[in-house]
Each structure stands twice: as structure tokens, then as C-alpha cells.
Amino acid sequence: MGSFGSVLKPFMKEVHESASETGRRFRSPMSLPRSYLPVKVKVLIADDSSFMRGALSRMVESDDSLCVVGTAETGFETLVKIGTLHPDVVTLDIDMPGLSGLETLRRVMLESPLPVIIVSSTARRGAEDTLEALALGAFDCIAKQLSYDSVDVLKVQSELVGMIKAAAGPRLPNSPLLGSLDRPPLRPNPNHITPGYADRACIDPTYVDPAYIDPAYVEPARRAPAIGVTVPSIIAIGASTGGPKALQEVLSALPADLSAGILIVQHMPIGFIKPLAKRLNDICPLTVHEAEAGDVFTAGHVYFAPTGRHLTVRRLSSSEVVLHLSVLPGDLANVPSVDVMMSSVAEVFGASAMGIILTGMGDDGTLGMQAICREGGLTLGQDQATCVIYGMPRSCAEMGVLSQVVPLPEVARSILAALRYRKPH
């Protein structure tokens, strides 16, 4: 042992000196100022099922930037732990014993507002309650449908992690999101797009790679409400996170005698679109329903693409257009796709199409809005200040395909201006 120690001694001395030098150059995380330490998003999991609490906790902690600070089994426990643990984001089950998920959400929004992601069953009652939760201010929803299929679990995990990051981003004290929230839209530099940009942007909707910026681009002045030469006969709308509430505000402000029909792609889990359409039909002057294959496109009607099917249009004659549903293309991140729907609208309606992109994560709709713009149709984007997530509108702004950018309360007014609508006497 002594002989082995004498051999190791010089070597250990060299290692110690090297480590000391390294320590001088690279300080331990514990010795860094607090502002330089990585900040984890604190998540509270509220669900009455121990299986779901465990499954969701494992999903959240699969990402190094997230941590579960606690779990809750009832609504009352959720409220108590929000007060003591101060989470950045809460995942909340709708079906909770005692204080229901909806009542818990109402209390949270009244007493200590913070991002709440609803975890709900896709049963009819669960879907309706989830829509009520979104109206109350929930950030977004995710379906409680975990199978033993590893692909399914990974898909839900990826969706949940991305949703939590999007919800918590602006709340983090050292988040890169904060420095970019007021940055003007940027035109992409076609000569260099860094690999992986799209993947990063889907998780962080406000991220812009420096190599993606065209330094010669100057942001155009804010345009006045656009009135095109051709009056639109169809309006195509795309939305994701924050969309249900935004769509309610827009559609409820439009009259029943609108001279154009409306197609909508809203990203939501399976089982939620039909209840959403019914809810909006009950409170809006327009006729709102989930699209069915073969529906004749009619002015004054609103057609939602069903989850899992792309919505496109086909012209049968100069005066008749029908709706078509398809699972193809099936290799896209979003089915239905805003891009697929809007590209079809641009091809069939040309300059008489109007495209609108509302709040949401990612960049779905950018190519579709580009197609409408190319055909001479009007293109409108929701502004950053009124978006829950400024991802989809930002992508369109950066591509330079928006003829108008307006806050959410002005979207309906812009539609009526484009249609040259006059109130009947």
C-alpha cells in the first residue's frame, strides 16, 4: 500500500494543482452570484389520482429546467400549497374531490393569479368544463389520455413540457424571454438559418436565432386598417394557445348577416372542438359548427376543423365551394394544420381570401399566410401585447407576410372594414 501510495503521490499533487487552476478559471456554481444560477420552473401538480400525479411528475422532471415543488390531491390542498410553495405553473385536474377544479381555478385567478394548465378527460363533460376553465383564464389544456404506448407517452410529455415552459417563460427572473418581449418583428435572413431553429422556436416562441436576423431590415410603420381592392368572400383563421378565448371575443362581435364565411383551425386535443363550436354557437350571432366533409361553404357560417383532420376547400362551380376533410398529409406536427387550410383557401379563392393569425405557440400558419399574401389577399396578425403566446403571429411578422397588425379587440372591426360592412337600418 505504501509503495502504491508513493507512486500516486506525485500524480495526485499534479491533479490537485490542475484542479486549483481550473477552479480559479471556472467558478463552482455555488460560488456564482445568485442571478447567474440556472432558474428552474417550479411546478405544482394537482390531481386526485396518485397514478396521474406520479406520471405527470415524471414527465415534468424529465426536463432539467423544470422541477416539481409539490403535489396536491384536492382543491383545498392546491390552494394551500400555492400559498406556501409559490409555484410558477400549476397543472390542475378538472375532476377534484371537494372543491372542484373549476372552483379551485376561480379562487386561484381571484386570489393569486398564475398560469394554470388544465389536465382533463376528453369525455363530453370534461371537455365542456375545460372550455369553461379556458374562459376563466386557464393558460391551456392537455388531454388526460395516457396509454401504455411509449410513443403516446413521449408525445404527451413533449407537449406538456413545452406548454409549461411557454406558460412560465415571462415569469422567470432571468428568462431570455424577458429581453425579447418588446423586440420588433424581424425578417429572416434567407442565407443562414441555424439548424434546430424550428425545434427551439416551438418550445420558446419568442426565440430568434441571431443568424436569422437580416440586419438590413427596418420594421415597417404600423399600417392603417387595410381595405383591399377585392372584398373577401372567405376568412381563414388560425389559433393555438389562448385561441378559444380570443376566438370568442372576435366571433361574438361579428353580425349574423356577415357576407363571408369563416374557416378556423384551432389546435386542441381530440374531443374538444365540437363542444367549443357548440359553446360559441350559443353565444355568437353567427352559426358556428364543427366542419363535416361535403358541407357547402356558406356566408355567415363558421366552420371549425375537427381535431385529427385537415380542412380544405374544393370549388365545384363558380358559386359553390364544399369542404373536404383528410388525414393527409399525416407527417405534420399539427393535424389539422393552419398551413394546409390557408394554402387551400389561397388556391381556391385567390385575392378574395383573408387570412388571420391569432395567439399560439410555434409557426403553423406562416406558409399559409404567405400563400394568401402572394395571391393578393389580406393578411392580419394579432399584436404581441394581446397574445397569450406571441409565436404564430410573430413568425408571420418575421416573414413579412402581414398587411396589418392589430390588438385583439380590433380584429372584428378590421374584418368588418375589409368586408365594407354596413349596419342594416
N, C-alpha and C positions, 0 to 999 in steps of 0.2 A: 504494500500500500504506500509505504514511504517512497519507494523508488518510482511508483506511478505518479505520486504527488509531485515529486521533484521534476518530472517530465512536464506535468501540466502547468506548474507554477509560472514559467515564462510566458506560456501561451495565454493563461488567464490574465496576466498583467497586461498583455497586448490587447486582449479583448476589452478589459476594463478601461484602458486609456482610449480605445476607439469609441467605446460607448459614451465616455465622458465628452469626447469631442462632438459626437452625434447629438448628445443632449444639449450641448451649447448651441448647435445649429438648428435642431428641431426640438422645440419645447414639448413636453408632455401635455396632452390635452388638459390635464388637471391644473397645469400652471398657466394656461391661456386665460386671457380676460374672458369674463362671462359672455360678452357679446360675440366672441369668436367660437364658442362652443356650439356644436350642432344642436338645433332645437327640434325635438320630436313632437309630432302632433299627438295630443292627448285625447284618447277616445274612450267614451263610456258606452258599454254595451247593455242595452235594456231589453230583456226578453224573458218571458215566463218559462221558456223551455231550456232546461240545462244543456240539452244537446245543441241547441242553436247558439246559446251563449258560448259554449266551447268552440263550436265550428267557426263562428264569427270572430272570436278572439284569435284563433289560429290564423285566419285569413288576414286580419289586421296586422298581426305581428310578423307576418311573412315579409313585410316591408320594413327595412331598417329605419325609415323616417317616421314610423308610426309606433305608438305604444298604447296598450290598453291599461288605463289607470284604475279601472274598476268595472264591475258588472252589477246589474240590478234585476230583480225578479218581479217587482211590482211598480206601479206608477208612483206610489208614495216614496218608495226606496229610490227611484230615479230622481225625484225632486230633491231629496235629502243629499244624494251623492253629487248632484250637480252643484249644490251649495258648498259641499266640503272638498270635492276633488277638482273643481273648476276645469272641466274638460273643454277642449277646443271644439269637439264634434260629438254628437250623441247619435247612436243608431237606436231606433225605437220601434218596438213591435206594436202593431195596432191592437192586437188582442191581448190585453193585460188584465190580470185579476184586480178587483177592487177599483181603483182609479183607472179608467180606460186609457188607451194610447192617445185617443183624440183629446180627452180632458187633460191628460198629462201635457200634451203639446200646447194646448191653450194656456196652461199655467206657466209653462216654460217661456212662451212668447210674451206673456204679460209680465212675468217677474224677472227673468234673466235671459233675454233673447240670445240664442246662439244657433249655429247650423244643426239641424236635425234631419237625419236621413231615415226615412220610413222603410222598415222591413216588413213586407206584407204578403199575405197569401193572395193567390190570383183568383180565389173564389169571388163570386159576384159581390157579396157583402164586403169582403176585404178590399176589393178594387174601389168600390164606392167610398168606403171610409178613407182610403188612401187619397182619393181625389179631394175629399173634404180636408184632409191634412195638408195637401199642397195649397189649397185655398187659404188655409190658416197660416201659412208661412213656412211649411217644411221645405228643406232645400231640394230634395229629390227623393225618389223611391227606388227600391230594388225588390225583386220578387223573392219570396221565401220558397224556393223550389230546388232544394239540393238533392241530387241523386247520387248514386254511388259511382257514376261515370266520372273519371278523373278529368276528362276534358270539360265537362259541365262545371265541376268544382273550380277548376282553374279559370274558366271564363267569368264565373260569378266573383271569384277572388279578385281578378284583374279589374272588373267593373267597380267593385266595392272600394278597392284601394284608390283607384283613380277618382272616384266620387268624393272620398274623404279628403284627399289632397286638394281637390278643387274647392271644396267647402271651407277648408281650414286655411288655405294659402294666404289670403289677405289678413288673417288674424295673427299670423306668426310674426314675432318682433323682428326677426332677421330674415324674413322671407324675401327671396329675389322678386316676388310678385309686387311687393310694395313699391320698389323703384321703377316698375314698368307700368303701373296702372294708368298714369297720366301721359304716357308716351304716345305721340300721334301715330296713326297708321303708317306703315312702311311698305314701299313697293319691293317685291322680291328681286334679287339680283339673279337673272337667268344664267349667269356664267358660273355661279357657285352656290349650290345648296348642299349643306353638310349632311352626310348620311346619318339617318336616325332622327332627323329634324321632325318628321311627321309623328314618330312614336313619342318623342318628348313633348310635342305640342298637344297630343291627345291627353296627356296627364296634366300638363301645365299649359292651359290655353293661352296665357299671355306671354309665353316664352318665344323670343325671336332670336335665332342664331345671328351673331354679328356678321357672319359671312353671307347672310340672307338679305342684308340691307343694301339697297342701291344708294350710295352717298349722293348721287346727283338728283335724287327725288326730293321734290318740295311738296309738302302737303297742300292740296288744293283748298281754296277758301270754301267755307260751308255754303252749300248751294241752297237756293230758294226752292220751295216746293216745286217739283218737276211736273210739268204738264206736257206730255208728248204730243206729237202730231197725230199719232194713231191712238184712239181711245181703247184701253184694254178691254178685251172680252173674257179674259181669264186671269185669275190671280193665283199664283203658286206661292205657298208659304212653307218655310222650313223652320223647325224649332227643336230644341232638346231641353237641357236643364233649365228650369224656370219657365218653360213653354206653356204648360196648362194655364197658369195664372195670366201670363202675357196674352195668350190667345183669348181668354175670357174678356180681358179688357178691350181688345181690338174688335172682336166679333160682336160684343154687346153694344158697341157704338155704331154699328152698321145697320142700315134700314132693310126691311124685308123686300122692298122693291129694287134692290141693287141690280144694276144692269149687267153684272158679270157674275160668273160662278167662281167658287174658290176651291182649290185643292190644297190639302195640308198633309205634310209628313211631320209627325211628332214622335220622337224617339221615346218609347215606353215599353215596359215588359209586356209579354203576351197576356191578354185578358183585360187590359186597362183601357184600350182605345174605345171600345163600344160604350162602356159606362161614361167615358169622358164626352163622347159625342152626344149621348143622351142628356147628360148634365147641361151641356152648352145649348142643346136644342130647347131645353126647358126655360132657359133664362135669356136667350138671344132672339131677336126678331127674325133672323134668317132660319132656314130649315137646315139643320145640322145632322149628319148621319155618317156611319161608317160605310165606306165605299164597297160596292159589290160589283163583280165582273159583269159587264154589259149595261151598267147604269148609263142612261143618256145624260150627258153633261147639260145642266140647266142653270140659267141665271137665277140668282137668289138662293142657290143651294150651296152648302159647304160639305165637301167630301173628305173624310179622313182616311188615309191609307191604313189598312189593318196591319198589326204587327206580324212580321214574317212574310209579307207580300209587298213587292214593288208595285207602285201605282203609276200607270202610264195612260196616255190618251191616244185614240185612233180616230181619224176622220173618215166617216162613211160617205158624207156628201158635203156640199158647201154649207149646209145648215145643220148637220148632225154629227156630233162627236160622241163617242162612247168611251167608257173607262175600261181599262184592262188591268188585271192583276196577275202577277207572275212571281215565282220564287227565283227566277234567273234575272241578272247574274247572282249566283249564290255565294261568290267568294268575297263579297264586300263586307266591311266591318259593320255596316248598318243595313238592316233589311226591315222595313223599307228604307230606301236611300233618297235623300233630298236631291242629290245629283241626278239620279235616274229619272225621277219625276220631273224636275225642271228641264232637263235636256229634252225629254219627250214633249213637254209643253212648248219649248222654243222651236222644235222641229215642226210641230203641227200648227202653232198659232203665230210664229214669227214675231213681227213688231207689235202685234196686238196682245202680247203677253206681258204681264207684270210680275216680277219676282220680288219676294220679301223674305229676308233672313232675320230671324229673331234670336234671342238669347240661347246659348248652348255651348257645350264643350266640343272641341275638335274642329274639323274643317269641312264636314259634309255640307254640300250646297255651294261650295266655291265654284266648282266646274259647271254646275247647273246655272248659277247666276251669270257666269261668264258666257254661257251659251245664249241666254236671254239677252244679255247686253250686246253680244255680237250680232243678233238678229234685229237689233234696234228697239227692243222692248225696254220698259222702265225697270230699274232695279233699286230697291230701297233696303237699307240696313238699320237695325236698331242701334242707338248710340251706346257708348260704353257706360255712361253714368246710370242708365236704367236697366242694364243687363244683369241678371244673376251671375252668369258667366259670359265674359266677352271673348268667346272663342270663335264660333262660326261667323258672326258679323265681322270680327277683326280680320279673319282670313280673307273674307271678301274685300274688305277695305284695303288690305295689303296688296291684293291682286289688282286693285284699281278698277273694279267692275261695278261700283256703286254709283248711281246717278244722284242718290240722295241719302243722307244720314239724319235720322230724327230720333228724338226721345220717344219712348213707348206711347205716352198719351197722344202723340201727334200722328201715329201710324194710321189710325182710322181716318183722320182728317186728310192725310195725304192720299189715301185710297179714293176718297170721295172727290178730291180735287182732280186726280188723274181721270176719273170717270166722268168728270164735269156734272156731278150730281146736283140736281136742284130739288128742293123740297116741294112736294105737291101742295098746291094751295087748298 
